[in-house]
Amino acid sequence: MPTLRTILLGLIAIAIAGALSVVTFRTEPSPVDLHVLERGPMEVTVNADGIVRVREVYEVAAPVAGIARRAPVRLGDRVVAGQTVVAEVVPANAPILDARSRAEAEATLHEAEAALAAAIAEIAAAEEEEAFARTQNDRISRMVDRGLSPLTALEEAARRLASAEAALRAAVSRRDMAGGSVERARAALSDPQDGTGTCCRTILAPIDGVVLRVDTLSERPVQPGTLLLAIGDPTDLEISADLLSSDAVRLPPDAEAWVERWGGETALRARLRRVDPVARTDVSALGIEEQRVDAIFDFVSPSDERPGLGDGYGVLLRIVLWRSDDVLRLPLSAAFRMNGDWAVFVEEDGVARIRAVTLGRIGEDVAEVTSGLEPGIRVILHPGDGIEGGTPIAQR
């Protein structure tokens, strides 16, 4: 008959064997990351690279052909409208004549001097004719007064006097024209170094601002319209964002945007002003042709919140396409496709259960849940292949 000790040892052995079998054959819960759903604000955004630029740039060009002197201002210098000299241009001197051109110019001068002499001689002849016609007119006038000559003779004398006076005036004009030709011919023969090259055209700043670019720094010949420098107000900035045309058409009027990666600690605010009406074709880094368009944004944040930001600086724009202050937010890492619909794994009493959901707006990291889930439900983030309906789970 077994003793009490033997019975106790047997029971202990049976308990140990049962415990070992439970440990051996039970399923370990899979470690997962759980997220509790809650309501809150949500934004749907599109990201775009942007370039900061001065809104109004004033380019200063050479008004005349000549020599632009070394620029009196440098990049970053502040200028005052109507006071600061920003450029000086010395008008071009006459070109140096070669032997043939000088001979032609000398012949032109001789021709002009001869024409002037002829015009002076014409004046002398015209003066004689005018004096004779005036004498004749006076003599006939006295004879008409005495009744010794008919009135028609006086009229004829007056006509000849008027014609002589007109001829004299024409001769004087021809002399002046000939004199101008002589001066022009002499100027063509003058030594370029004897001109008025020391005088220059001084150009003043058109606005108060800062020099943004100096196109002509050292002294050099320039033609009319040659760019010398550019001036702008560094506090009056805008942003040009490079967008796909398919993203640009989704932008709402006056769309808000967050300006990030500009170098400051906090994001800046901006607002859409316009989208260019014409797109362009660009080739991406992968060799794919894309239709892209520029969207122009104005800063909403004041200038004292963006110190150091200047023309040509690069930024990242996070443009808000849609916003709501109260939606049920689902992390996109919890959602997956099942039979063409969206689904998630939810935690119910330590077990994973599949739940079909309907999503509304989808952002970069979260999506709007319109049906299928309620606040407070715990969903599995990044479910792996080992997770399926009924799998025991535990918080990682």
C-alpha positions, 0 to 999 in steps of 0.5 A, spaced: 500 500 500 503 506 497 505 511 503 503 518 503 510 520 501 509 516 495 502 519 493 505 526 494 511 525 490 506 522 484 502 528 485 508 533 484 510 529 478 503 530 475 503 537 476 510 538 473 508 534 467 502 538 466 506 545 467 511 542 462 506 540 457 502 547 457 509 551 456 510 546 450 504 547 447 501 554 448 502 559 443 506 565 445 502 572 443 506 576 438 509 583 440 506 589 436 505 596 437 498 599 439 495 605 437 489 608 441 485 612 436 482 619 438 479 625 434 483 631 433 485 636 427 488 634 421 491 637 415 492 634 408 498 637 405 503 637 399 510 638 399 514 642 394 521 645 394 521 653 394 526 659 392 525 665 396 526 671 392 525 679 392 518 681 389 520 687 385 527 687 382 530 694 379 535 692 374 539 698 372 542 699 365 547 703 361 543 709 358 548 710 352 554 707 349 561 708 352 565 706 358 562 704 364 566 706 370 568 701 376 562 700 380 561 705 386 557 700 390 558 692 392 553 686 393 549 688 399 550 695 400 544 699 402 542 705 397 537 711 398 533 713 392 535 719 388 541 720 392 546 714 392 550 713 385 550 706 383 553 707 376 557 712 372 558 711 364 562 715 360 559 717 353 563 714 348 569 718 344 569 718 336 572 712 333 580 713 331 580 714 323 584 710 318 588 713 312 582 712 308 576 715 312 581 721 314 582 722 307 574 722 306 573 726 312 578 732 309 574 732 302 567 732 306 570 738 310 573 742 303 566 741 300 563 743 306 567 750 306 566 751 299 559 750 300 559 755 305 563 760 301 558 759 295 552 761 300 556 767 303 557 769 295 549 768 294 548 772 300 552 778 297 548 777 291 541 777 294 543 783 298 544 787 292 538 785 289 534 786 295 537 793 295 536 795 288 529 792 288 527 797 294 530 803 291 526 802 285 520 801 289 521 807 293 522 811 286 516 808 283 512 810 289 514 817 289 512 817 281 505 815 283 504 820 288 506 825 283 501 822 277 507 820 273 507 813 273 501 808 273 499 804 279 500 797 276 508 799 276 508 800 283 505 793 284 510 790 280 516 794 284 513 791 290 512 784 288 520 784 286 522 787 293 518 782 296 521 776 292 528 779 293 527 779 300 525 772 300 531 770 296 535 774 301 532 770 307 533 763 303 541 765 302 542 766 309 539 759 311 543 756 306 549 759 309 547 757 316 546 750 313 553 750 310 556 752 316 553 746 320 556 742 315 563 745 316 562 744 323 560 737 323 566 735 318 571 738 323 568 734 328 569 728 324 576 730 324 577 732 331 582 728 335 578 723 340 582 725 346 580 732 345 573 731 346 569 731 352 570 724 355 571 727 362 564 728 363 560 722 365 552 720 366 551 719 373 546 714 375 542 714 381 538 709 385 531 708 383 529 705 390 531 705 397 534 698 398 540 693 397 544 691 391 542 684 389 547 683 383 553 687 380 553 685 373 558 690 371 564 691 376 570 693 373 571 698 368 569 696 361 565 698 354 558 698 354 552 699 349 545 702 351 541 697 355 547 693 358 545 691 365 550 694 370 546 692 377 540 690 380 537 693 386 531 690 391 528 691 398 530 685 402 524 685 406 519 684 401 520 677 399 516 672 396 516 664 395 516 661 388 514 653 389 516 648 383 509 644 383 507 638 379 501 641 374 497 635 377 498 638 384 497 645 382 490 644 380 488 642 387 491 648 391 485 652 394 484 659 393 489 663 398 492 656 400 496 656 406 503 653 407 508 652 412 515 654 410 520 649 413 528 648 412 529 655 411 534 655 417 530 658 423 527 654 429 520 655 427 516 654 421 514 660 417 507 662 415 505 663 407 499 664 403 498 663 396 498 669 391 497 666 384 499 660 380 502 661 373 497 659 368 503 656 363 506 650 365 513 647 363 516 640 361 522 638 365 525 632 366 526 628 372 532 625 375 529 618 373 529 621 366 521 622 366 518 628 363 514 632 367 509 638 367 511 643 372 508 650 374 510 655 379 506 657 385 507 664 388 506 665 395 507 671 400 510 671 407 504 672 412 510 671 418 513 678 419 520 680 417 523 680 424 521 672 424 525 671 419 532 674 420 537 672 415 532 670 409 534 673 403 534 673 395 535 666 392 535 662 399 532 655 398 526 653 403 521 647 403 513 648 403 508 644 406 502 647 402 495 645 406 490 642 401 485 641 406 484 642 414 479 640 419 479 641 427 475 634 429 476 628 425 478 621 427 485 620 425 488 613 423 495 612 422 497 610 415 501 605 418 495 601 421 491 601 414 492 595 409 488 593 403 484 587 403 479 585 397 480 592 394 478 595 401 481 598 407 482 594 413 486 594 420 487 589 425 484 591 432 486 589 439 480 585 442 481 581 449 489 580 447 487 578 440 488 581 433 481 582 429 480 584 422 476 590 421 474 593 415 474 601 415 472 607 410 477 612 409 476 619 407 482 624 406 488 621 406 495 625 408 502 623 409 502 620 415 494 619 418 488 618 414 480 620 416 476 615 418 469 616 416 466 609 418 468 602 421 472 605 427 471 609 434 475 613 438 478 609 444 479 603 439 487 600 439 489 598 432 496 595 430 501 599 427 505 596 422 502 589 422 507 583 419 505 577 416 505 573 422 499 577 424 492 575 422 485 574 425 485 571 432 492 571 433 494 573 440 498 579 441 501 583 446 504 590 447 511 591 445 
